[in-house]
Amino acid sequence: MVDEGLDGWRLARFRDFLKESRLAGSSGGVAQKLTVRLYGKGVVAKVNDRGGSSATKYYKRRQGQLIFSKLDFLNGAFGLVPPELDGYESTLDLPCFDIAPDVDPAWLLSVLIRPAFYRRYRGMAIGSRKAQRVPVEEFLASVVTTPPTEEQQRISRSLAAVDAAIDGTDQFVAELRRSKFWLMRELLTKGNAKHKTKLVPLPESWPIGRIASLVDRMPLHWKLVTLTKIAKLESGHTPSRKEPDYWNGDIPWLSLPDSYRLNEIEVNDADGRISPLGIANSSARMLPVGSVLLIRTGGSRGKCSRLAATMACSQDYVAFVPEPELDSRYLQQVFRHMQREWQRLSDGSTTLRNIFMHAFKRLKILLPPLDEQAAIADVGEAFDLRITAEVRYLEQLRQTKRGLAQGLLSGRVRVRARKTNGARASGAVRGR
């Protein structure tokens, strides 16, 4: 089936330009196996392979072939076999296809990894709910709108340019986070080198809150203190849902759905609202500006920020209200650096771990003089602000990629070849 459309676009079935490859390979016990990551994240060698049955048939895969996972089709497990995996093998649960010469592989992959494409096969999958497979026949019989080869290539180049910007920004964010981690490790355990202070052994045991397991010395003029001696520990609470008068008041109330807000340096609002009656008739507390807030439950445990407005919170949070000798900005940076310690202190099942109050009551931190606390906090916040800005830019790029892909792959946005000094050049994007 090939139907010509506007400007050379056509309707075709995947079987018109894909042919399944079944080049016989090795037995399961000796085959070098590959696998396909979810959501178009690539094709990689299979690690931790424990061999396989000698009766299982494997098939050799070649560079540039299209491959997908029948089992994870509905999770976007599509990819192109990279050069370094040429000759690796898979079973028919990971079928492979030769692509016709007039089809650009990168364009094809861009079509397949869009959620709008693979989710439409939900009704075609067979098997149990946890082992649904999309048959090759259903895939090959599907219809796709294909532009001319040159336009496919221009679409691929346009999307690749955005992908390059996304990858570069992602790597930059990762490098910023690494740089912050190691610089803050130095500042939070040894202080700024300009003070030229002597390091001395820890004066007492430090079982809870130690920034790093190997830290056994501290600057001479610093203190090792139990945090509750220099900050008031508060916990949140949820007023009774059976009492409408406790809710929809004017007091911001943070709960787990607000966890995204703790990505910022300061929290100034909440999704929930409770009333003064809700405060009066529960264990919820009004937390002042400057309180350092930490999530202690679930997958977001360890996230930390500080309050820029007076508000309350649920029991999923703890808060520390610093005394004058403790800079809340410094404590925030200590907590943000303690992610490995928070994970160590978590109790409960693998999927639902909590940090219980007894751990916070025994928590100790290193306490420099206030001027050093402020200087350390300045460095940490400078990193945090830059990281936040780059993460926002990264999300903007991803949104741009999604919108551009939707427009280009549907034909609503066209990338036409343009001429420069009589020669054809890379296309310009325009809407229809």
C-alpha positions as CSV (number, residue, x, y, z in Angstrom):
1,M,0.0,0.0,0.0
2,V,1.5,3.3,-1.1
3,D,-0.7,6.4,-1.6
4,E,0.8,9.6,-2.8
5,G,-0.1,12.8,-0.9
6,L,0.7,16.5,-0.9
7,D,4.2,17.4,-1.8
8,G,5.4,13.8,-2.2
9,W,4.2,12.7,1.3
10,R,2.6,9.3,1.1
11,L,0.8,6.7,3.2
12,A,2.6,3.4,3.4
13,R,2.7,0.4,5.6
14,F,5.9,-0.4,7.6
15,R,6.2,-3.7,5.6
16,D,6.7,-1.6,2.5
17,F,10.1,-0.5,3.7
18,L,11.0,-2.9,6.5
19,K,12.0,-6.6,6.1
20,E,12.5,-8.8,9.2
21,S,16.1,-10.2,9.4
22,R,16.6,-13.7,10.7
23,L,20.3,-14.4,10.1
24,A,21.0,-17.6,12.2
25,G,23.3,-17.0,15.2
26,S,24.7,-18.9,18.1
27,S,23.1,-20.9,20.9
28,G,21.9,-19.1,24.1
29,G,25.0,-20.3,26.1
30,V,27.6,-18.5,24.0
31,A,25.8,-15.7,22.1
32,Q,26.8,-12.1,22.7
33,K,23.5,-10.6,23.5
34,L,22.1,-7.1,23.1
35,T,19.0,-5.4,24.5
36,V,16.9,-2.3,23.9
37,R,16.3,0.4,26.5
38,L,12.9,1.9,27.1
39,Y,11.7,5.2,25.6
40,G,14.1,5.3,22.8
41,K,17.2,5.4,25.0
42,G,19.3,3.2,22.7
43,V,20.5,-0.3,22.1
44,V,23.2,-1.7,24.5
45,A,25.0,-5.0,25.2
46,K,23.2,-7.1,27.7
47,V,25.1,-7.2,31.1
48,N,24.9,-9.7,33.8
49,D,24.0,-12.3,31.3
50,R,23.7,-15.8,32.8
51,G,23.8,-17.6,29.5
52,G,20.8,-19.4,28.2
53,S,19.3,-22.6,26.9
54,S,21.2,-24.2,24.1
55,A,17.8,-24.9,22.5
56,T,16.9,-21.2,22.3
57,K,17.5,-19.7,18.8
58,Y,19.5,-16.5,18.5
59,Y,19.9,-14.3,15.4
60,K,22.7,-12.0,14.4
61,R,22.0,-8.4,14.3
62,R,23.7,-5.9,12.0
63,Q,24.7,-2.2,12.3
64,G,21.9,0.1,11.3
65,Q,19.1,-2.3,11.6
66,L,15.9,-1.3,13.4
67,I,15.2,-3.4,16.5
68,F,12.5,-3.4,19.1
69,S,11.3,-5.4,22.1
70,K,7.9,-7.1,21.7
71,L,7.6,-7.1,25.5
72,D,8.4,-3.4,26.0
73,F,6.9,-2.1,22.7
74,L,4.3,-0.2,24.7
75,N,7.2,1.5,26.6
76,G,9.0,2.8,23.5
77,A,11.7,0.1,23.4
78,F,12.9,0.9,19.9
79,G,16.5,1.5,18.6
80,L,19.0,1.2,15.8
81,V,21.8,-1.3,16.2
82,P,25.0,0.8,16.7
83,P,28.3,-0.1,15.0
84,E,29.9,-1.4,18.1
85,L,27.2,-4.1,18.5
86,D,27.4,-5.3,14.9
87,G,27.2,-9.1,15.1
88,Y,25.5,-9.2,18.5
89,E,22.5,-11.4,18.8
90,S,18.9,-11.6,20.1
91,T,15.9,-13.9,20.1
92,L,12.8,-13.2,18.1
93,D,11.4,-11.4,21.2
94,L,13.7,-8.6,20.0
95,P,13.0,-8.7,16.2
96,C,15.3,-6.8,13.8
97,F,14.6,-5.2,10.4
98,D,16.5,-4.1,7.4
99,I,15.5,-0.6,6.4
100,A,14.9,0.3,2.7
101,P,17.6,2.6,1.2
102,D,15.0,5.4,0.6
103,V,14.1,5.6,4.3
104,D,16.2,7.6,6.7
105,P,16.8,5.5,9.8
106,A,17.0,8.5,12.2
107,W,13.7,9.8,10.8
108,L,12.1,6.4,11.3
109,L,13.3,6.1,14.9
110,S,11.9,9.6,15.6
111,V,8.5,8.4,14.5
112,L,8.6,5.2,16.5
113,I,9.8,6.6,19.9
114,R,6.9,9.1,20.2
115,P,4.5,8.1,22.9
116,A,1.6,9.0,20.6
117,F,2.8,6.3,18.2
118,Y,3.5,3.3,20.4
119,R,0.7,3.8,22.9
120,R,-1.9,3.3,20.1
121,Y,-0.9,-0.4,20.1
122,R,-2.3,-1.0,23.6
123,G,-5.4,-2.7,22.1
124,M,-3.3,-4.9,19.8
125,A,-0.9,-6.4,22.5
126,I,-1.4,-10.0,23.4
127,G,-0.6,-11.8,26.7
128,S,-1.1,-11.2,30.4
129,R,-1.2,-7.7,31.8
130,K,2.5,-7.8,32.9
131,A,3.7,-9.6,29.7
132,Q,1.9,-8.0,26.8
133,R,3.7,-8.4,23.5
134,V,3.0,-6.6,20.2
135,P,3.2,-9.0,17.3
136,V,5.5,-8.2,14.4
137,E,2.6,-8.7,12.0
138,E,0.5,-6.0,13.7
139,F,3.5,-3.6,13.6
140,L,4.3,-4.2,9.9
141,A,0.7,-3.9,8.9
142,S,0.4,-0.4,10.4
143,V,0.2,2.7,8.3
144,V,2.6,5.6,8.5
145,T,2.8,8.9,6.6
146,T,6.2,9.3,5.0
147,P,7.8,12.4,3.5
148,P,10.3,12.2,0.6
149,T,13.7,10.9,1.5
150,E,15.4,14.4,1.4
151,E,12.7,15.8,3.7
152,Q,13.2,12.9,6.1
153,Q,16.8,13.7,6.3
154,R,16.1,17.4,6.9
155,I,13.7,16.5,9.6
156,S,16.3,14.2,11.2
157,R,18.9,17.0,11.1
158,S,16.5,19.5,12.7
159,L,15.7,17.1,15.5
160,A,19.3,16.0,15.9
161,A,20.3,19.7,16.5
162,V,17.8,20.0,19.4
163,D,19.0,16.6,20.7
164,A,22.6,17.9,20.7
165,A,21.5,20.9,22.7
166,I,19.6,18.7,25.1
167,D,22.6,16.3,25.6
168,G,25.0,19.2,26.0
169,T,22.9,20.9,28.6
170,D,22.2,17.6,30.4
171,Q,26.0,17.0,30.6
172,F,26.6,20.5,31.8
173,V,24.1,20.1,34.6
174,A,25.7,16.8,35.7
175,E,29.1,18.5,35.7
176,L,27.8,21.4,37.8
177,R,26.3,18.9,40.3
178,R,29.6,17.0,40.5
179,S,31.6,20.2,41.0
180,K,29.2,21.4,43.7
181,F,29.4,18.1,45.5
182,W,33.2,18.0,45.8
183,L,33.7,21.7,46.5
184,M,31.0,21.6,49.2
185,R,32.5,18.4,50.7
186,E,35.7,20.4,51.2
187,L,34.0,23.5,52.6
188,L,31.6,21.6,54.9
189,T,34.4,19.5,56.5
190,K,37.6,21.6,56.3
191,G,36.3,25.2,55.7
192,N,37.8,27.7,53.4
193,A,41.5,27.4,52.8
194,K,42.0,31.2,53.4
195,H,41.4,30.6,57.2
196,K,44.4,28.3,57.3
197,T,43.0,26.6,60.4
198,K,44.4,23.4,62.0
199,L,42.4,20.2,61.6
200,V,42.0,18.3,64.9
201,P,40.4,14.9,65.7
202,L,36.6,14.9,66.3
203,P,36.0,15.5,70.0
204,E,33.2,12.9,70.3
205,S,31.5,10.2,68.3
206,W,29.4,11.2,65.3
207,P,27.0,8.3,64.5
208,I,24.2,10.3,63.0
209,G,24.6,13.0,60.4
210,R,28.3,12.5,59.4
211,I,28.7,14.0,56.0
212,A,31.1,11.4,54.9
213,S,32.1,8.1,56.6
214,L,35.9,8.9,56.4
215,V,35.6,12.4,58.0
216,D,37.4,12.1,61.3
217,R,38.9,15.6,61.7
218,M,37.5,19.1,61.9
219,P,38.8,22.7,61.9
220,L,40.0,23.6,65.4
221,H,37.7,26.6,65.8
222,W,34.5,24.7,64.7
223,K,32.1,22.8,66.9
224,L,30.5,19.4,66.6
225,V,27.0,19.9,68.0
226,T,23.7,18.1,68.4
227,L,21.4,19.9,66.0
228,T,18.4,20.1,68.4
229,K,20.6,22.2,70.7
230,I,20.8,25.0,68.1
231,A,17.6,24.5,66.2
232,K,14.0,23.6,67.3
233,L,12.8,20.4,65.7
234,E,9.2,20.5,64.4
235,S,7.1,17.9,62.7
236,G,4.0,18.4,60.6
237,H,0.5,17.0,60.7
238,T,-2.6,16.5,58.7
239,P,-5.9,17.9,60.2
240,S,-8.9,15.7,60.1
241,R,-10.4,15.3,56.6
242,K,-13.8,14.8,58.2
243,E,-13.9,18.4,59.4
244,P,-14.5,20.7,56.4
245,D,-13.9,23.8,58.6
246,Y,-10.3,22.7,59.0
247,W,-9.6,23.1,55.3
248,N,-9.6,25.7,52.5
249,G,-8.5,28.4,54.8
250,D,-5.7,30.9,54.2
251,I,-2.7,29.0,55.7
252,P,-0.4,27.4,53.1
253,W,0.0,23.7,53.9
254,L,2.7,21.6,52.3
255,S,2.2,17.9,51.6
256,L,4.0,15.4,49.4
257,P,2.5,16.7,46.1
258,D,4.5,19.9,46.9
259,S,7.8,18.0,46.8
260,Y,8.7,19.7,43.5
261,R,8.8,23.0,45.3
262,L,11.8,21.9,47.4
263,N,13.9,21.9,44.2
264,E,14.1,25.7,44.7
265,I,16.2,27.4,47.3
266,E,13.1,28.8,48.9
267,V,9.5,27.7,49.2
268,N,7.0,30.5,49.2
269,D,3.7,28.7,48.6
270,A,1.8,25.4,48.8
271,D,-0.9,23.6,46.9
272,G,-3.0,22.9,50.1
273,R,-4.7,25.3,52.4
274,I,-5.8,24.8,56.0
275,S,-7.6,27.1,58.5
276,P,-6.7,28.3,61.9
277,L,-9.2,25.7,63.2
278,G,-7.1,23.1,61.5
279,I,-4.0,24.3,63.3
280,A,-5.8,24.5,66.6
281,N,-7.2,21.0,66.4
282,S,-4.2,19.1,65.1
283,S,-0.5,18.7,65.8
284,A,0.3,20.9,62.7
285,R,2.5,23.9,63.5
286,M,2.9,27.3,62.0
287,L,6.5,27.3,60.8
288,P,8.3,30.7,60.6
289,V,10.2,32.2,57.7
290,G,13.7,30.7,57.6
291,S,12.7,27.2,58.8
292,V,14.7,24.5,57.0
293,L,12.3,21.9,55.7
294,L,13.1,18.3,54.8
295,I,11.0,15.5,53.3
296,R,11.4,12.4,55.4
297,T,9.1,9.9,53.7
298,G,8.8,8.2,50.3
299,G,10.9,8.5,47.2
300,S,11.5,12.3,47.7
301,R,13.0,11.9,51.2
302,G,16.1,14.0,51.6
303,K,14.8,16.9,49.5
304,C,15.4,20.1,51.4
305,S,14.6,23.8,51.1
306,R,13.8,26.7,53.5
307,L,10.6,28.7,54.0
308,A,10.2,32.2,52.5
309,A,6.7,32.5,54.0
310,T,5.0,31.3,57.2
311,M,3.2,28.0,56.5
312,A,2.4,24.6,57.9
313,C,3.2,21.1,56.6
314,S,2.1,17.4,56.7
315,Q,3.8,14.7,58.7
316,D,5.8,13.8,55.6
317,Y,8.1,16.7,56.5
318,V,10.3,17.8,59.4
319,A,11.5,21.3,60.0
320,F,14.3,22.9,61.9
321,V,13.9,26.5,63.2
322,P,17.4,27.8,63.8
323,E,18.6,29.7,66.8
324,P,20.7,32.9,66.2
325,E,24.0,31.0,66.1
326,L,22.9,28.9,63.1
327,D,22.4,30.3,59.6
328,S,19.4,28.6,58.0
329,R,21.1,28.9,54.6
330,Y,24.1,27.0,55.9
331,L,21.9,24.3,57.4
332,Q,20.1,23.9,54.1
333,Q,23.4,23.3,52.3
334,V,24.5,20.8,54.9
335,F,21.2,18.9,54.5
336,R,21.4,19.0,50.7
337,H,24.9,17.6,50.8
338,M,23.8,14.7,53.1
339,Q,21.8,12.7,50.5
340,R,23.8,9.5,51.1
341,E,23.3,9.9,54.9
342,W,19.6,10.3,54.5
343,Q,19.4,7.1,52.4
344,R,21.4,5.3,55.1
345,L,19.1,6.5,57.8
346,S,15.9,5.4,56.0
347,D,13.9,2.6,57.5
348,G,11.2,0.5,55.9
349,S,10.6,-1.4,52.7
350,T,12.6,-0.8,49.5
351,T,9.7,1.2,48.0
352,L,8.5,3.1,51.0
353,R,11.3,4.2,53.3
354,N,11.0,6.8,56.1
355,I,13.5,8.7,58.2
356,F,12.1,8.5,61.7
357,M,12.1,11.2,64.3
358,H,14.7,9.5,66.6
359,A,17.3,10.0,63.9
360,F,16.7,13.7,63.7
361,K,16.9,14.0,67.5
362,R,20.4,12.5,67.5
363,L,21.6,14.3,64.4
364,K,24.9,16.2,64.8
365,I,26.5,18.8,62.5
366,L,29.7,20.7,62.2
367,L,29.2,24.3,63.2
368,P,31.6,27.0,62.0
369,P,31.4,30.7,63.1
370,L,28.5,32.6,61.6
371,D,30.6,34.5,59.1
372,E,32.0,31.2,57.7
373,Q,28.5,29.7,57.7
374,A,27.3,32.5,55.5
375,A,30.3,32.3,53.1
376,I,29.8,28.5,52.7
377,A,26.1,29.0,52.1
378,D,26.9,31.7,49.4
379,V,28.9,29.2,47.4
380,G,26.3,26.5,47.7
381,E,23.5,28.8,46.7
382,A,25.4,30.1,43.7
383,F,25.7,26.5,42.4
384,D,22.0,25.9,43.2
385,L,20.8,28.9,41.3
386,R,22.8,28.1,38.3
387,I,21.7,24.4,38.4
388,T,18.1,25.5,38.7
389,A,18.4,27.8,35.7
390,E,20.0,25.2,33.6
391,V,17.4,22.5,34.5
392,R,14.7,25.0,33.5
393,Y,16.4,25.6,30.2
394,L,16.8,21.8,29.7
395,E,13.0,21.3,30.2
396,Q,12.4,24.1,27.7
397,L,14.6,22.3,25.2
398,R,12.7,19.1,25.8
399,Q,9.4,20.8,25.3
400,T,10.7,22.4,22.1
401,K,11.8,18.9,20.9
402,R,8.3,17.4,21.6
403,G,6.5,20.3,19.9
404,L,8.9,20.3,16.9
405,A,8.8,16.5,16.5
406,Q,5.0,16.6,16.5
407,G,4.9,19.3,13.9
408,L,7.7,17.9,11.6
409,L,6.6,14.3,11.7
410,S,3.0,15.1,11.0
411,G,3.8,17.5,8.2
412,R,2.1,20.5,9.9
413,V,5.6,22.0,10.0
414,R,7.8,21.6,7.0
415,V,11.5,21.7,6.6
416,R,12.1,22.8,3.0
417,A,15.4,23.0,1.2
418,R,16.5,26.5,0.5
419,K,19.0,27.9,-2.0
420,T,22.0,29.9,-1.1
421,N,24.0,31.4,-4.0
422,G,22.4,28.9,-6.4
423,A,23.2,25.9,-4.2
424,R,20.8,23.8,-2.1
425,A,21.3,24.3,1.6
426,S,19.9,22.8,4.8
427,G,16.2,23.6,5.1
428,A,14.3,26.3,7.0
429,V,11.4,25.4,9.2
430,R,8.0,26.8,8.4
431,G,4.4,26.1,9.3
432,R,1.7,25.0,7.0
